Amino acid sequence: MSNLKEINEKALQAQIDEIRSAPKGSQILAANQHVLEASKTSVWAGAGELSLGGFIWWTTSCNLVLTDFSTGVKSVEFSASGTGFMLGAVESELVGAFVVDPNTLPEDCHFSIGSGAVEEGVVTLFLLSTKGSIIGNFSGPAEGLDVGSMYGSGKLKVKRL
């Protein structure tokens, strides 16, 4: 997929547009001021391989390597697992960006993964703080068998240089 960057940018913009439509004074609007004020939004690009799979018990993980080491951070590991209806296995090379300085990432996060793959498809990973603010968005081509979406709580681990 040669337009992966475009897919990721559209997915992130759709998320930001949804936040903009939140009621004035809402917690979600307050938590995401850092991405709503375009002149202040910075991004830290990264890429990595997402693995997702399971049957009743599922697990997912991704090591996102940054393209700019000036922050002193070389990568961020995301992981989550849990129970629920999940049947399938998918691997995807993701590209995207963090919209907060990787040095300030919380250990605990919420996530959403959307996947549509019957041999080939697309996967999107949204990372959010536990207060609902956007942390990052990553997308990539999917290989495997999985259709649907999942969300929950996960862990982020910052790896320094």
N, C-alpha and C positions, 0 to 999 in steps of 0.2 A: 504494500500500500504506500504509494509515493506521497499521498496527501495526509499522512499521519499527523503532522504538525497542525494542519488545517482542522482536522477532526478534533484534536485535543483543544485547540483554541476555541472552536465552536462549542464544545461541551462545557468548557470553563465559562465562556460568555453566557451560555444558557443558564448556568448555575447562578452567575452574578445577576442576570436579568430577573430570575426568580426571587432572589434576595431583595432586589429593588422593589418588587411588587408587594413585599411584606407590609403589614400595617405600620403606620408611623408610630414610633415609640416601642415597637416590638423588640424582644430580646434578640432575635435573629438579625434584625437590622442593626442594632447597636453592636453586636459581636463582629460584624463584618465591615465596619467602616474602613478598614485597611484596604479593601478591594473596591469599595464603592467610590472612593476619591481617586480617580484615574491618575492624577498627577503624582500621587504618592505610592502607587502600586509598583513594587519591584518583583522580579521573578528570578528564581534560581533553577536553571534547567537541570534535568537529570534523566537517566534512563536505567532500566533494569529488567530482569525477567520475573514475571509473576507466575506462580504456580498455585492452582486452585483445584481441589478435588475432595471427593468423599462420597460416602453413602451413609446417611443418617448422621455420622460424625464427620465434619468437614474440617479442612485446614487450608490456610492460604498464607503465602509469604512472598516477599519481594525485597531485593536489595537494590536500592535506587542510588546509582553512582552519579555524583554531581559533575557537571562539565566545567565548573569554575571553582578552583580550590582556594580562592582568596579568603574565604570565610574560615579556613582551617578545618572544614568538614569535608571528608572525602566521600562518604555515603551515609544513607539512612536506611536501616532495616525496618520493614513493616511486617508484622505477623499477627495472625488471629486464628482462632479455632472455636468450634462450638458444635452444638447439636441442632438439628432441624432438617427440614426436607432439602436435601442436596444430593443429586445424583449426577455424576460425571467427573471429568477431569479436563482441565484446560491449562495450557502454557501459553504465555504471550510475552513478547518483547515490548515493553512499554516505554514511551517517551512522554515528557511533559515537564511540569515545573511546580516548584513550591512557591507560594505567594507570601510566605513569611521567611525571615532569616532562619536558615537551618540551625543556627546556634540557639535559637529560642524555642525549638520544637518541644512540645510536651511529651512525656513518656506514654501517657494514655491518650487514645484518640478514638474517634468514631470513624467508620468507613462505609462506603457504598460501592459495590462492584456490580456493574451491568455487563452481561455476557450474552452473546448470541453466536454460537458456533456449532455447526454440524460439519465437521472436518475443518472448515475455515470460517472466520467471522471476525468480530471486533469485541474487545474488552475495554472497559473504562473503570478506573479506580479513582474515587474521590476520597480525600482524607480531610477530616474535620476535627477541630478541637472538641473536647467534651462540653464546651459551652456553645458549640454550633458555628464557630467561625471557620472559614475555608483555610486549610493548610496547603493543599495541593491537588492537582488533577493530572492523571496520566492515562494514556490510551495506547492501544496497539492491536495488531492482528492476532487473532486467537487461533490456536490449533487444538483440536480435541472435540469433545462432545459436551455441550452445556448450553442451555438457554434459560435465561431468567436473570434475576437480580438478588442480591443479598446485602444485608447491612448488619452492623453490630459494633462492638467495641474491640479495639486492637491495641497493639503496642508499637511504639516507635523507638528505635535505638540509634542514636547519632554516633557515627564512627569518625573520629578525628584523625588528621594526618599524623 
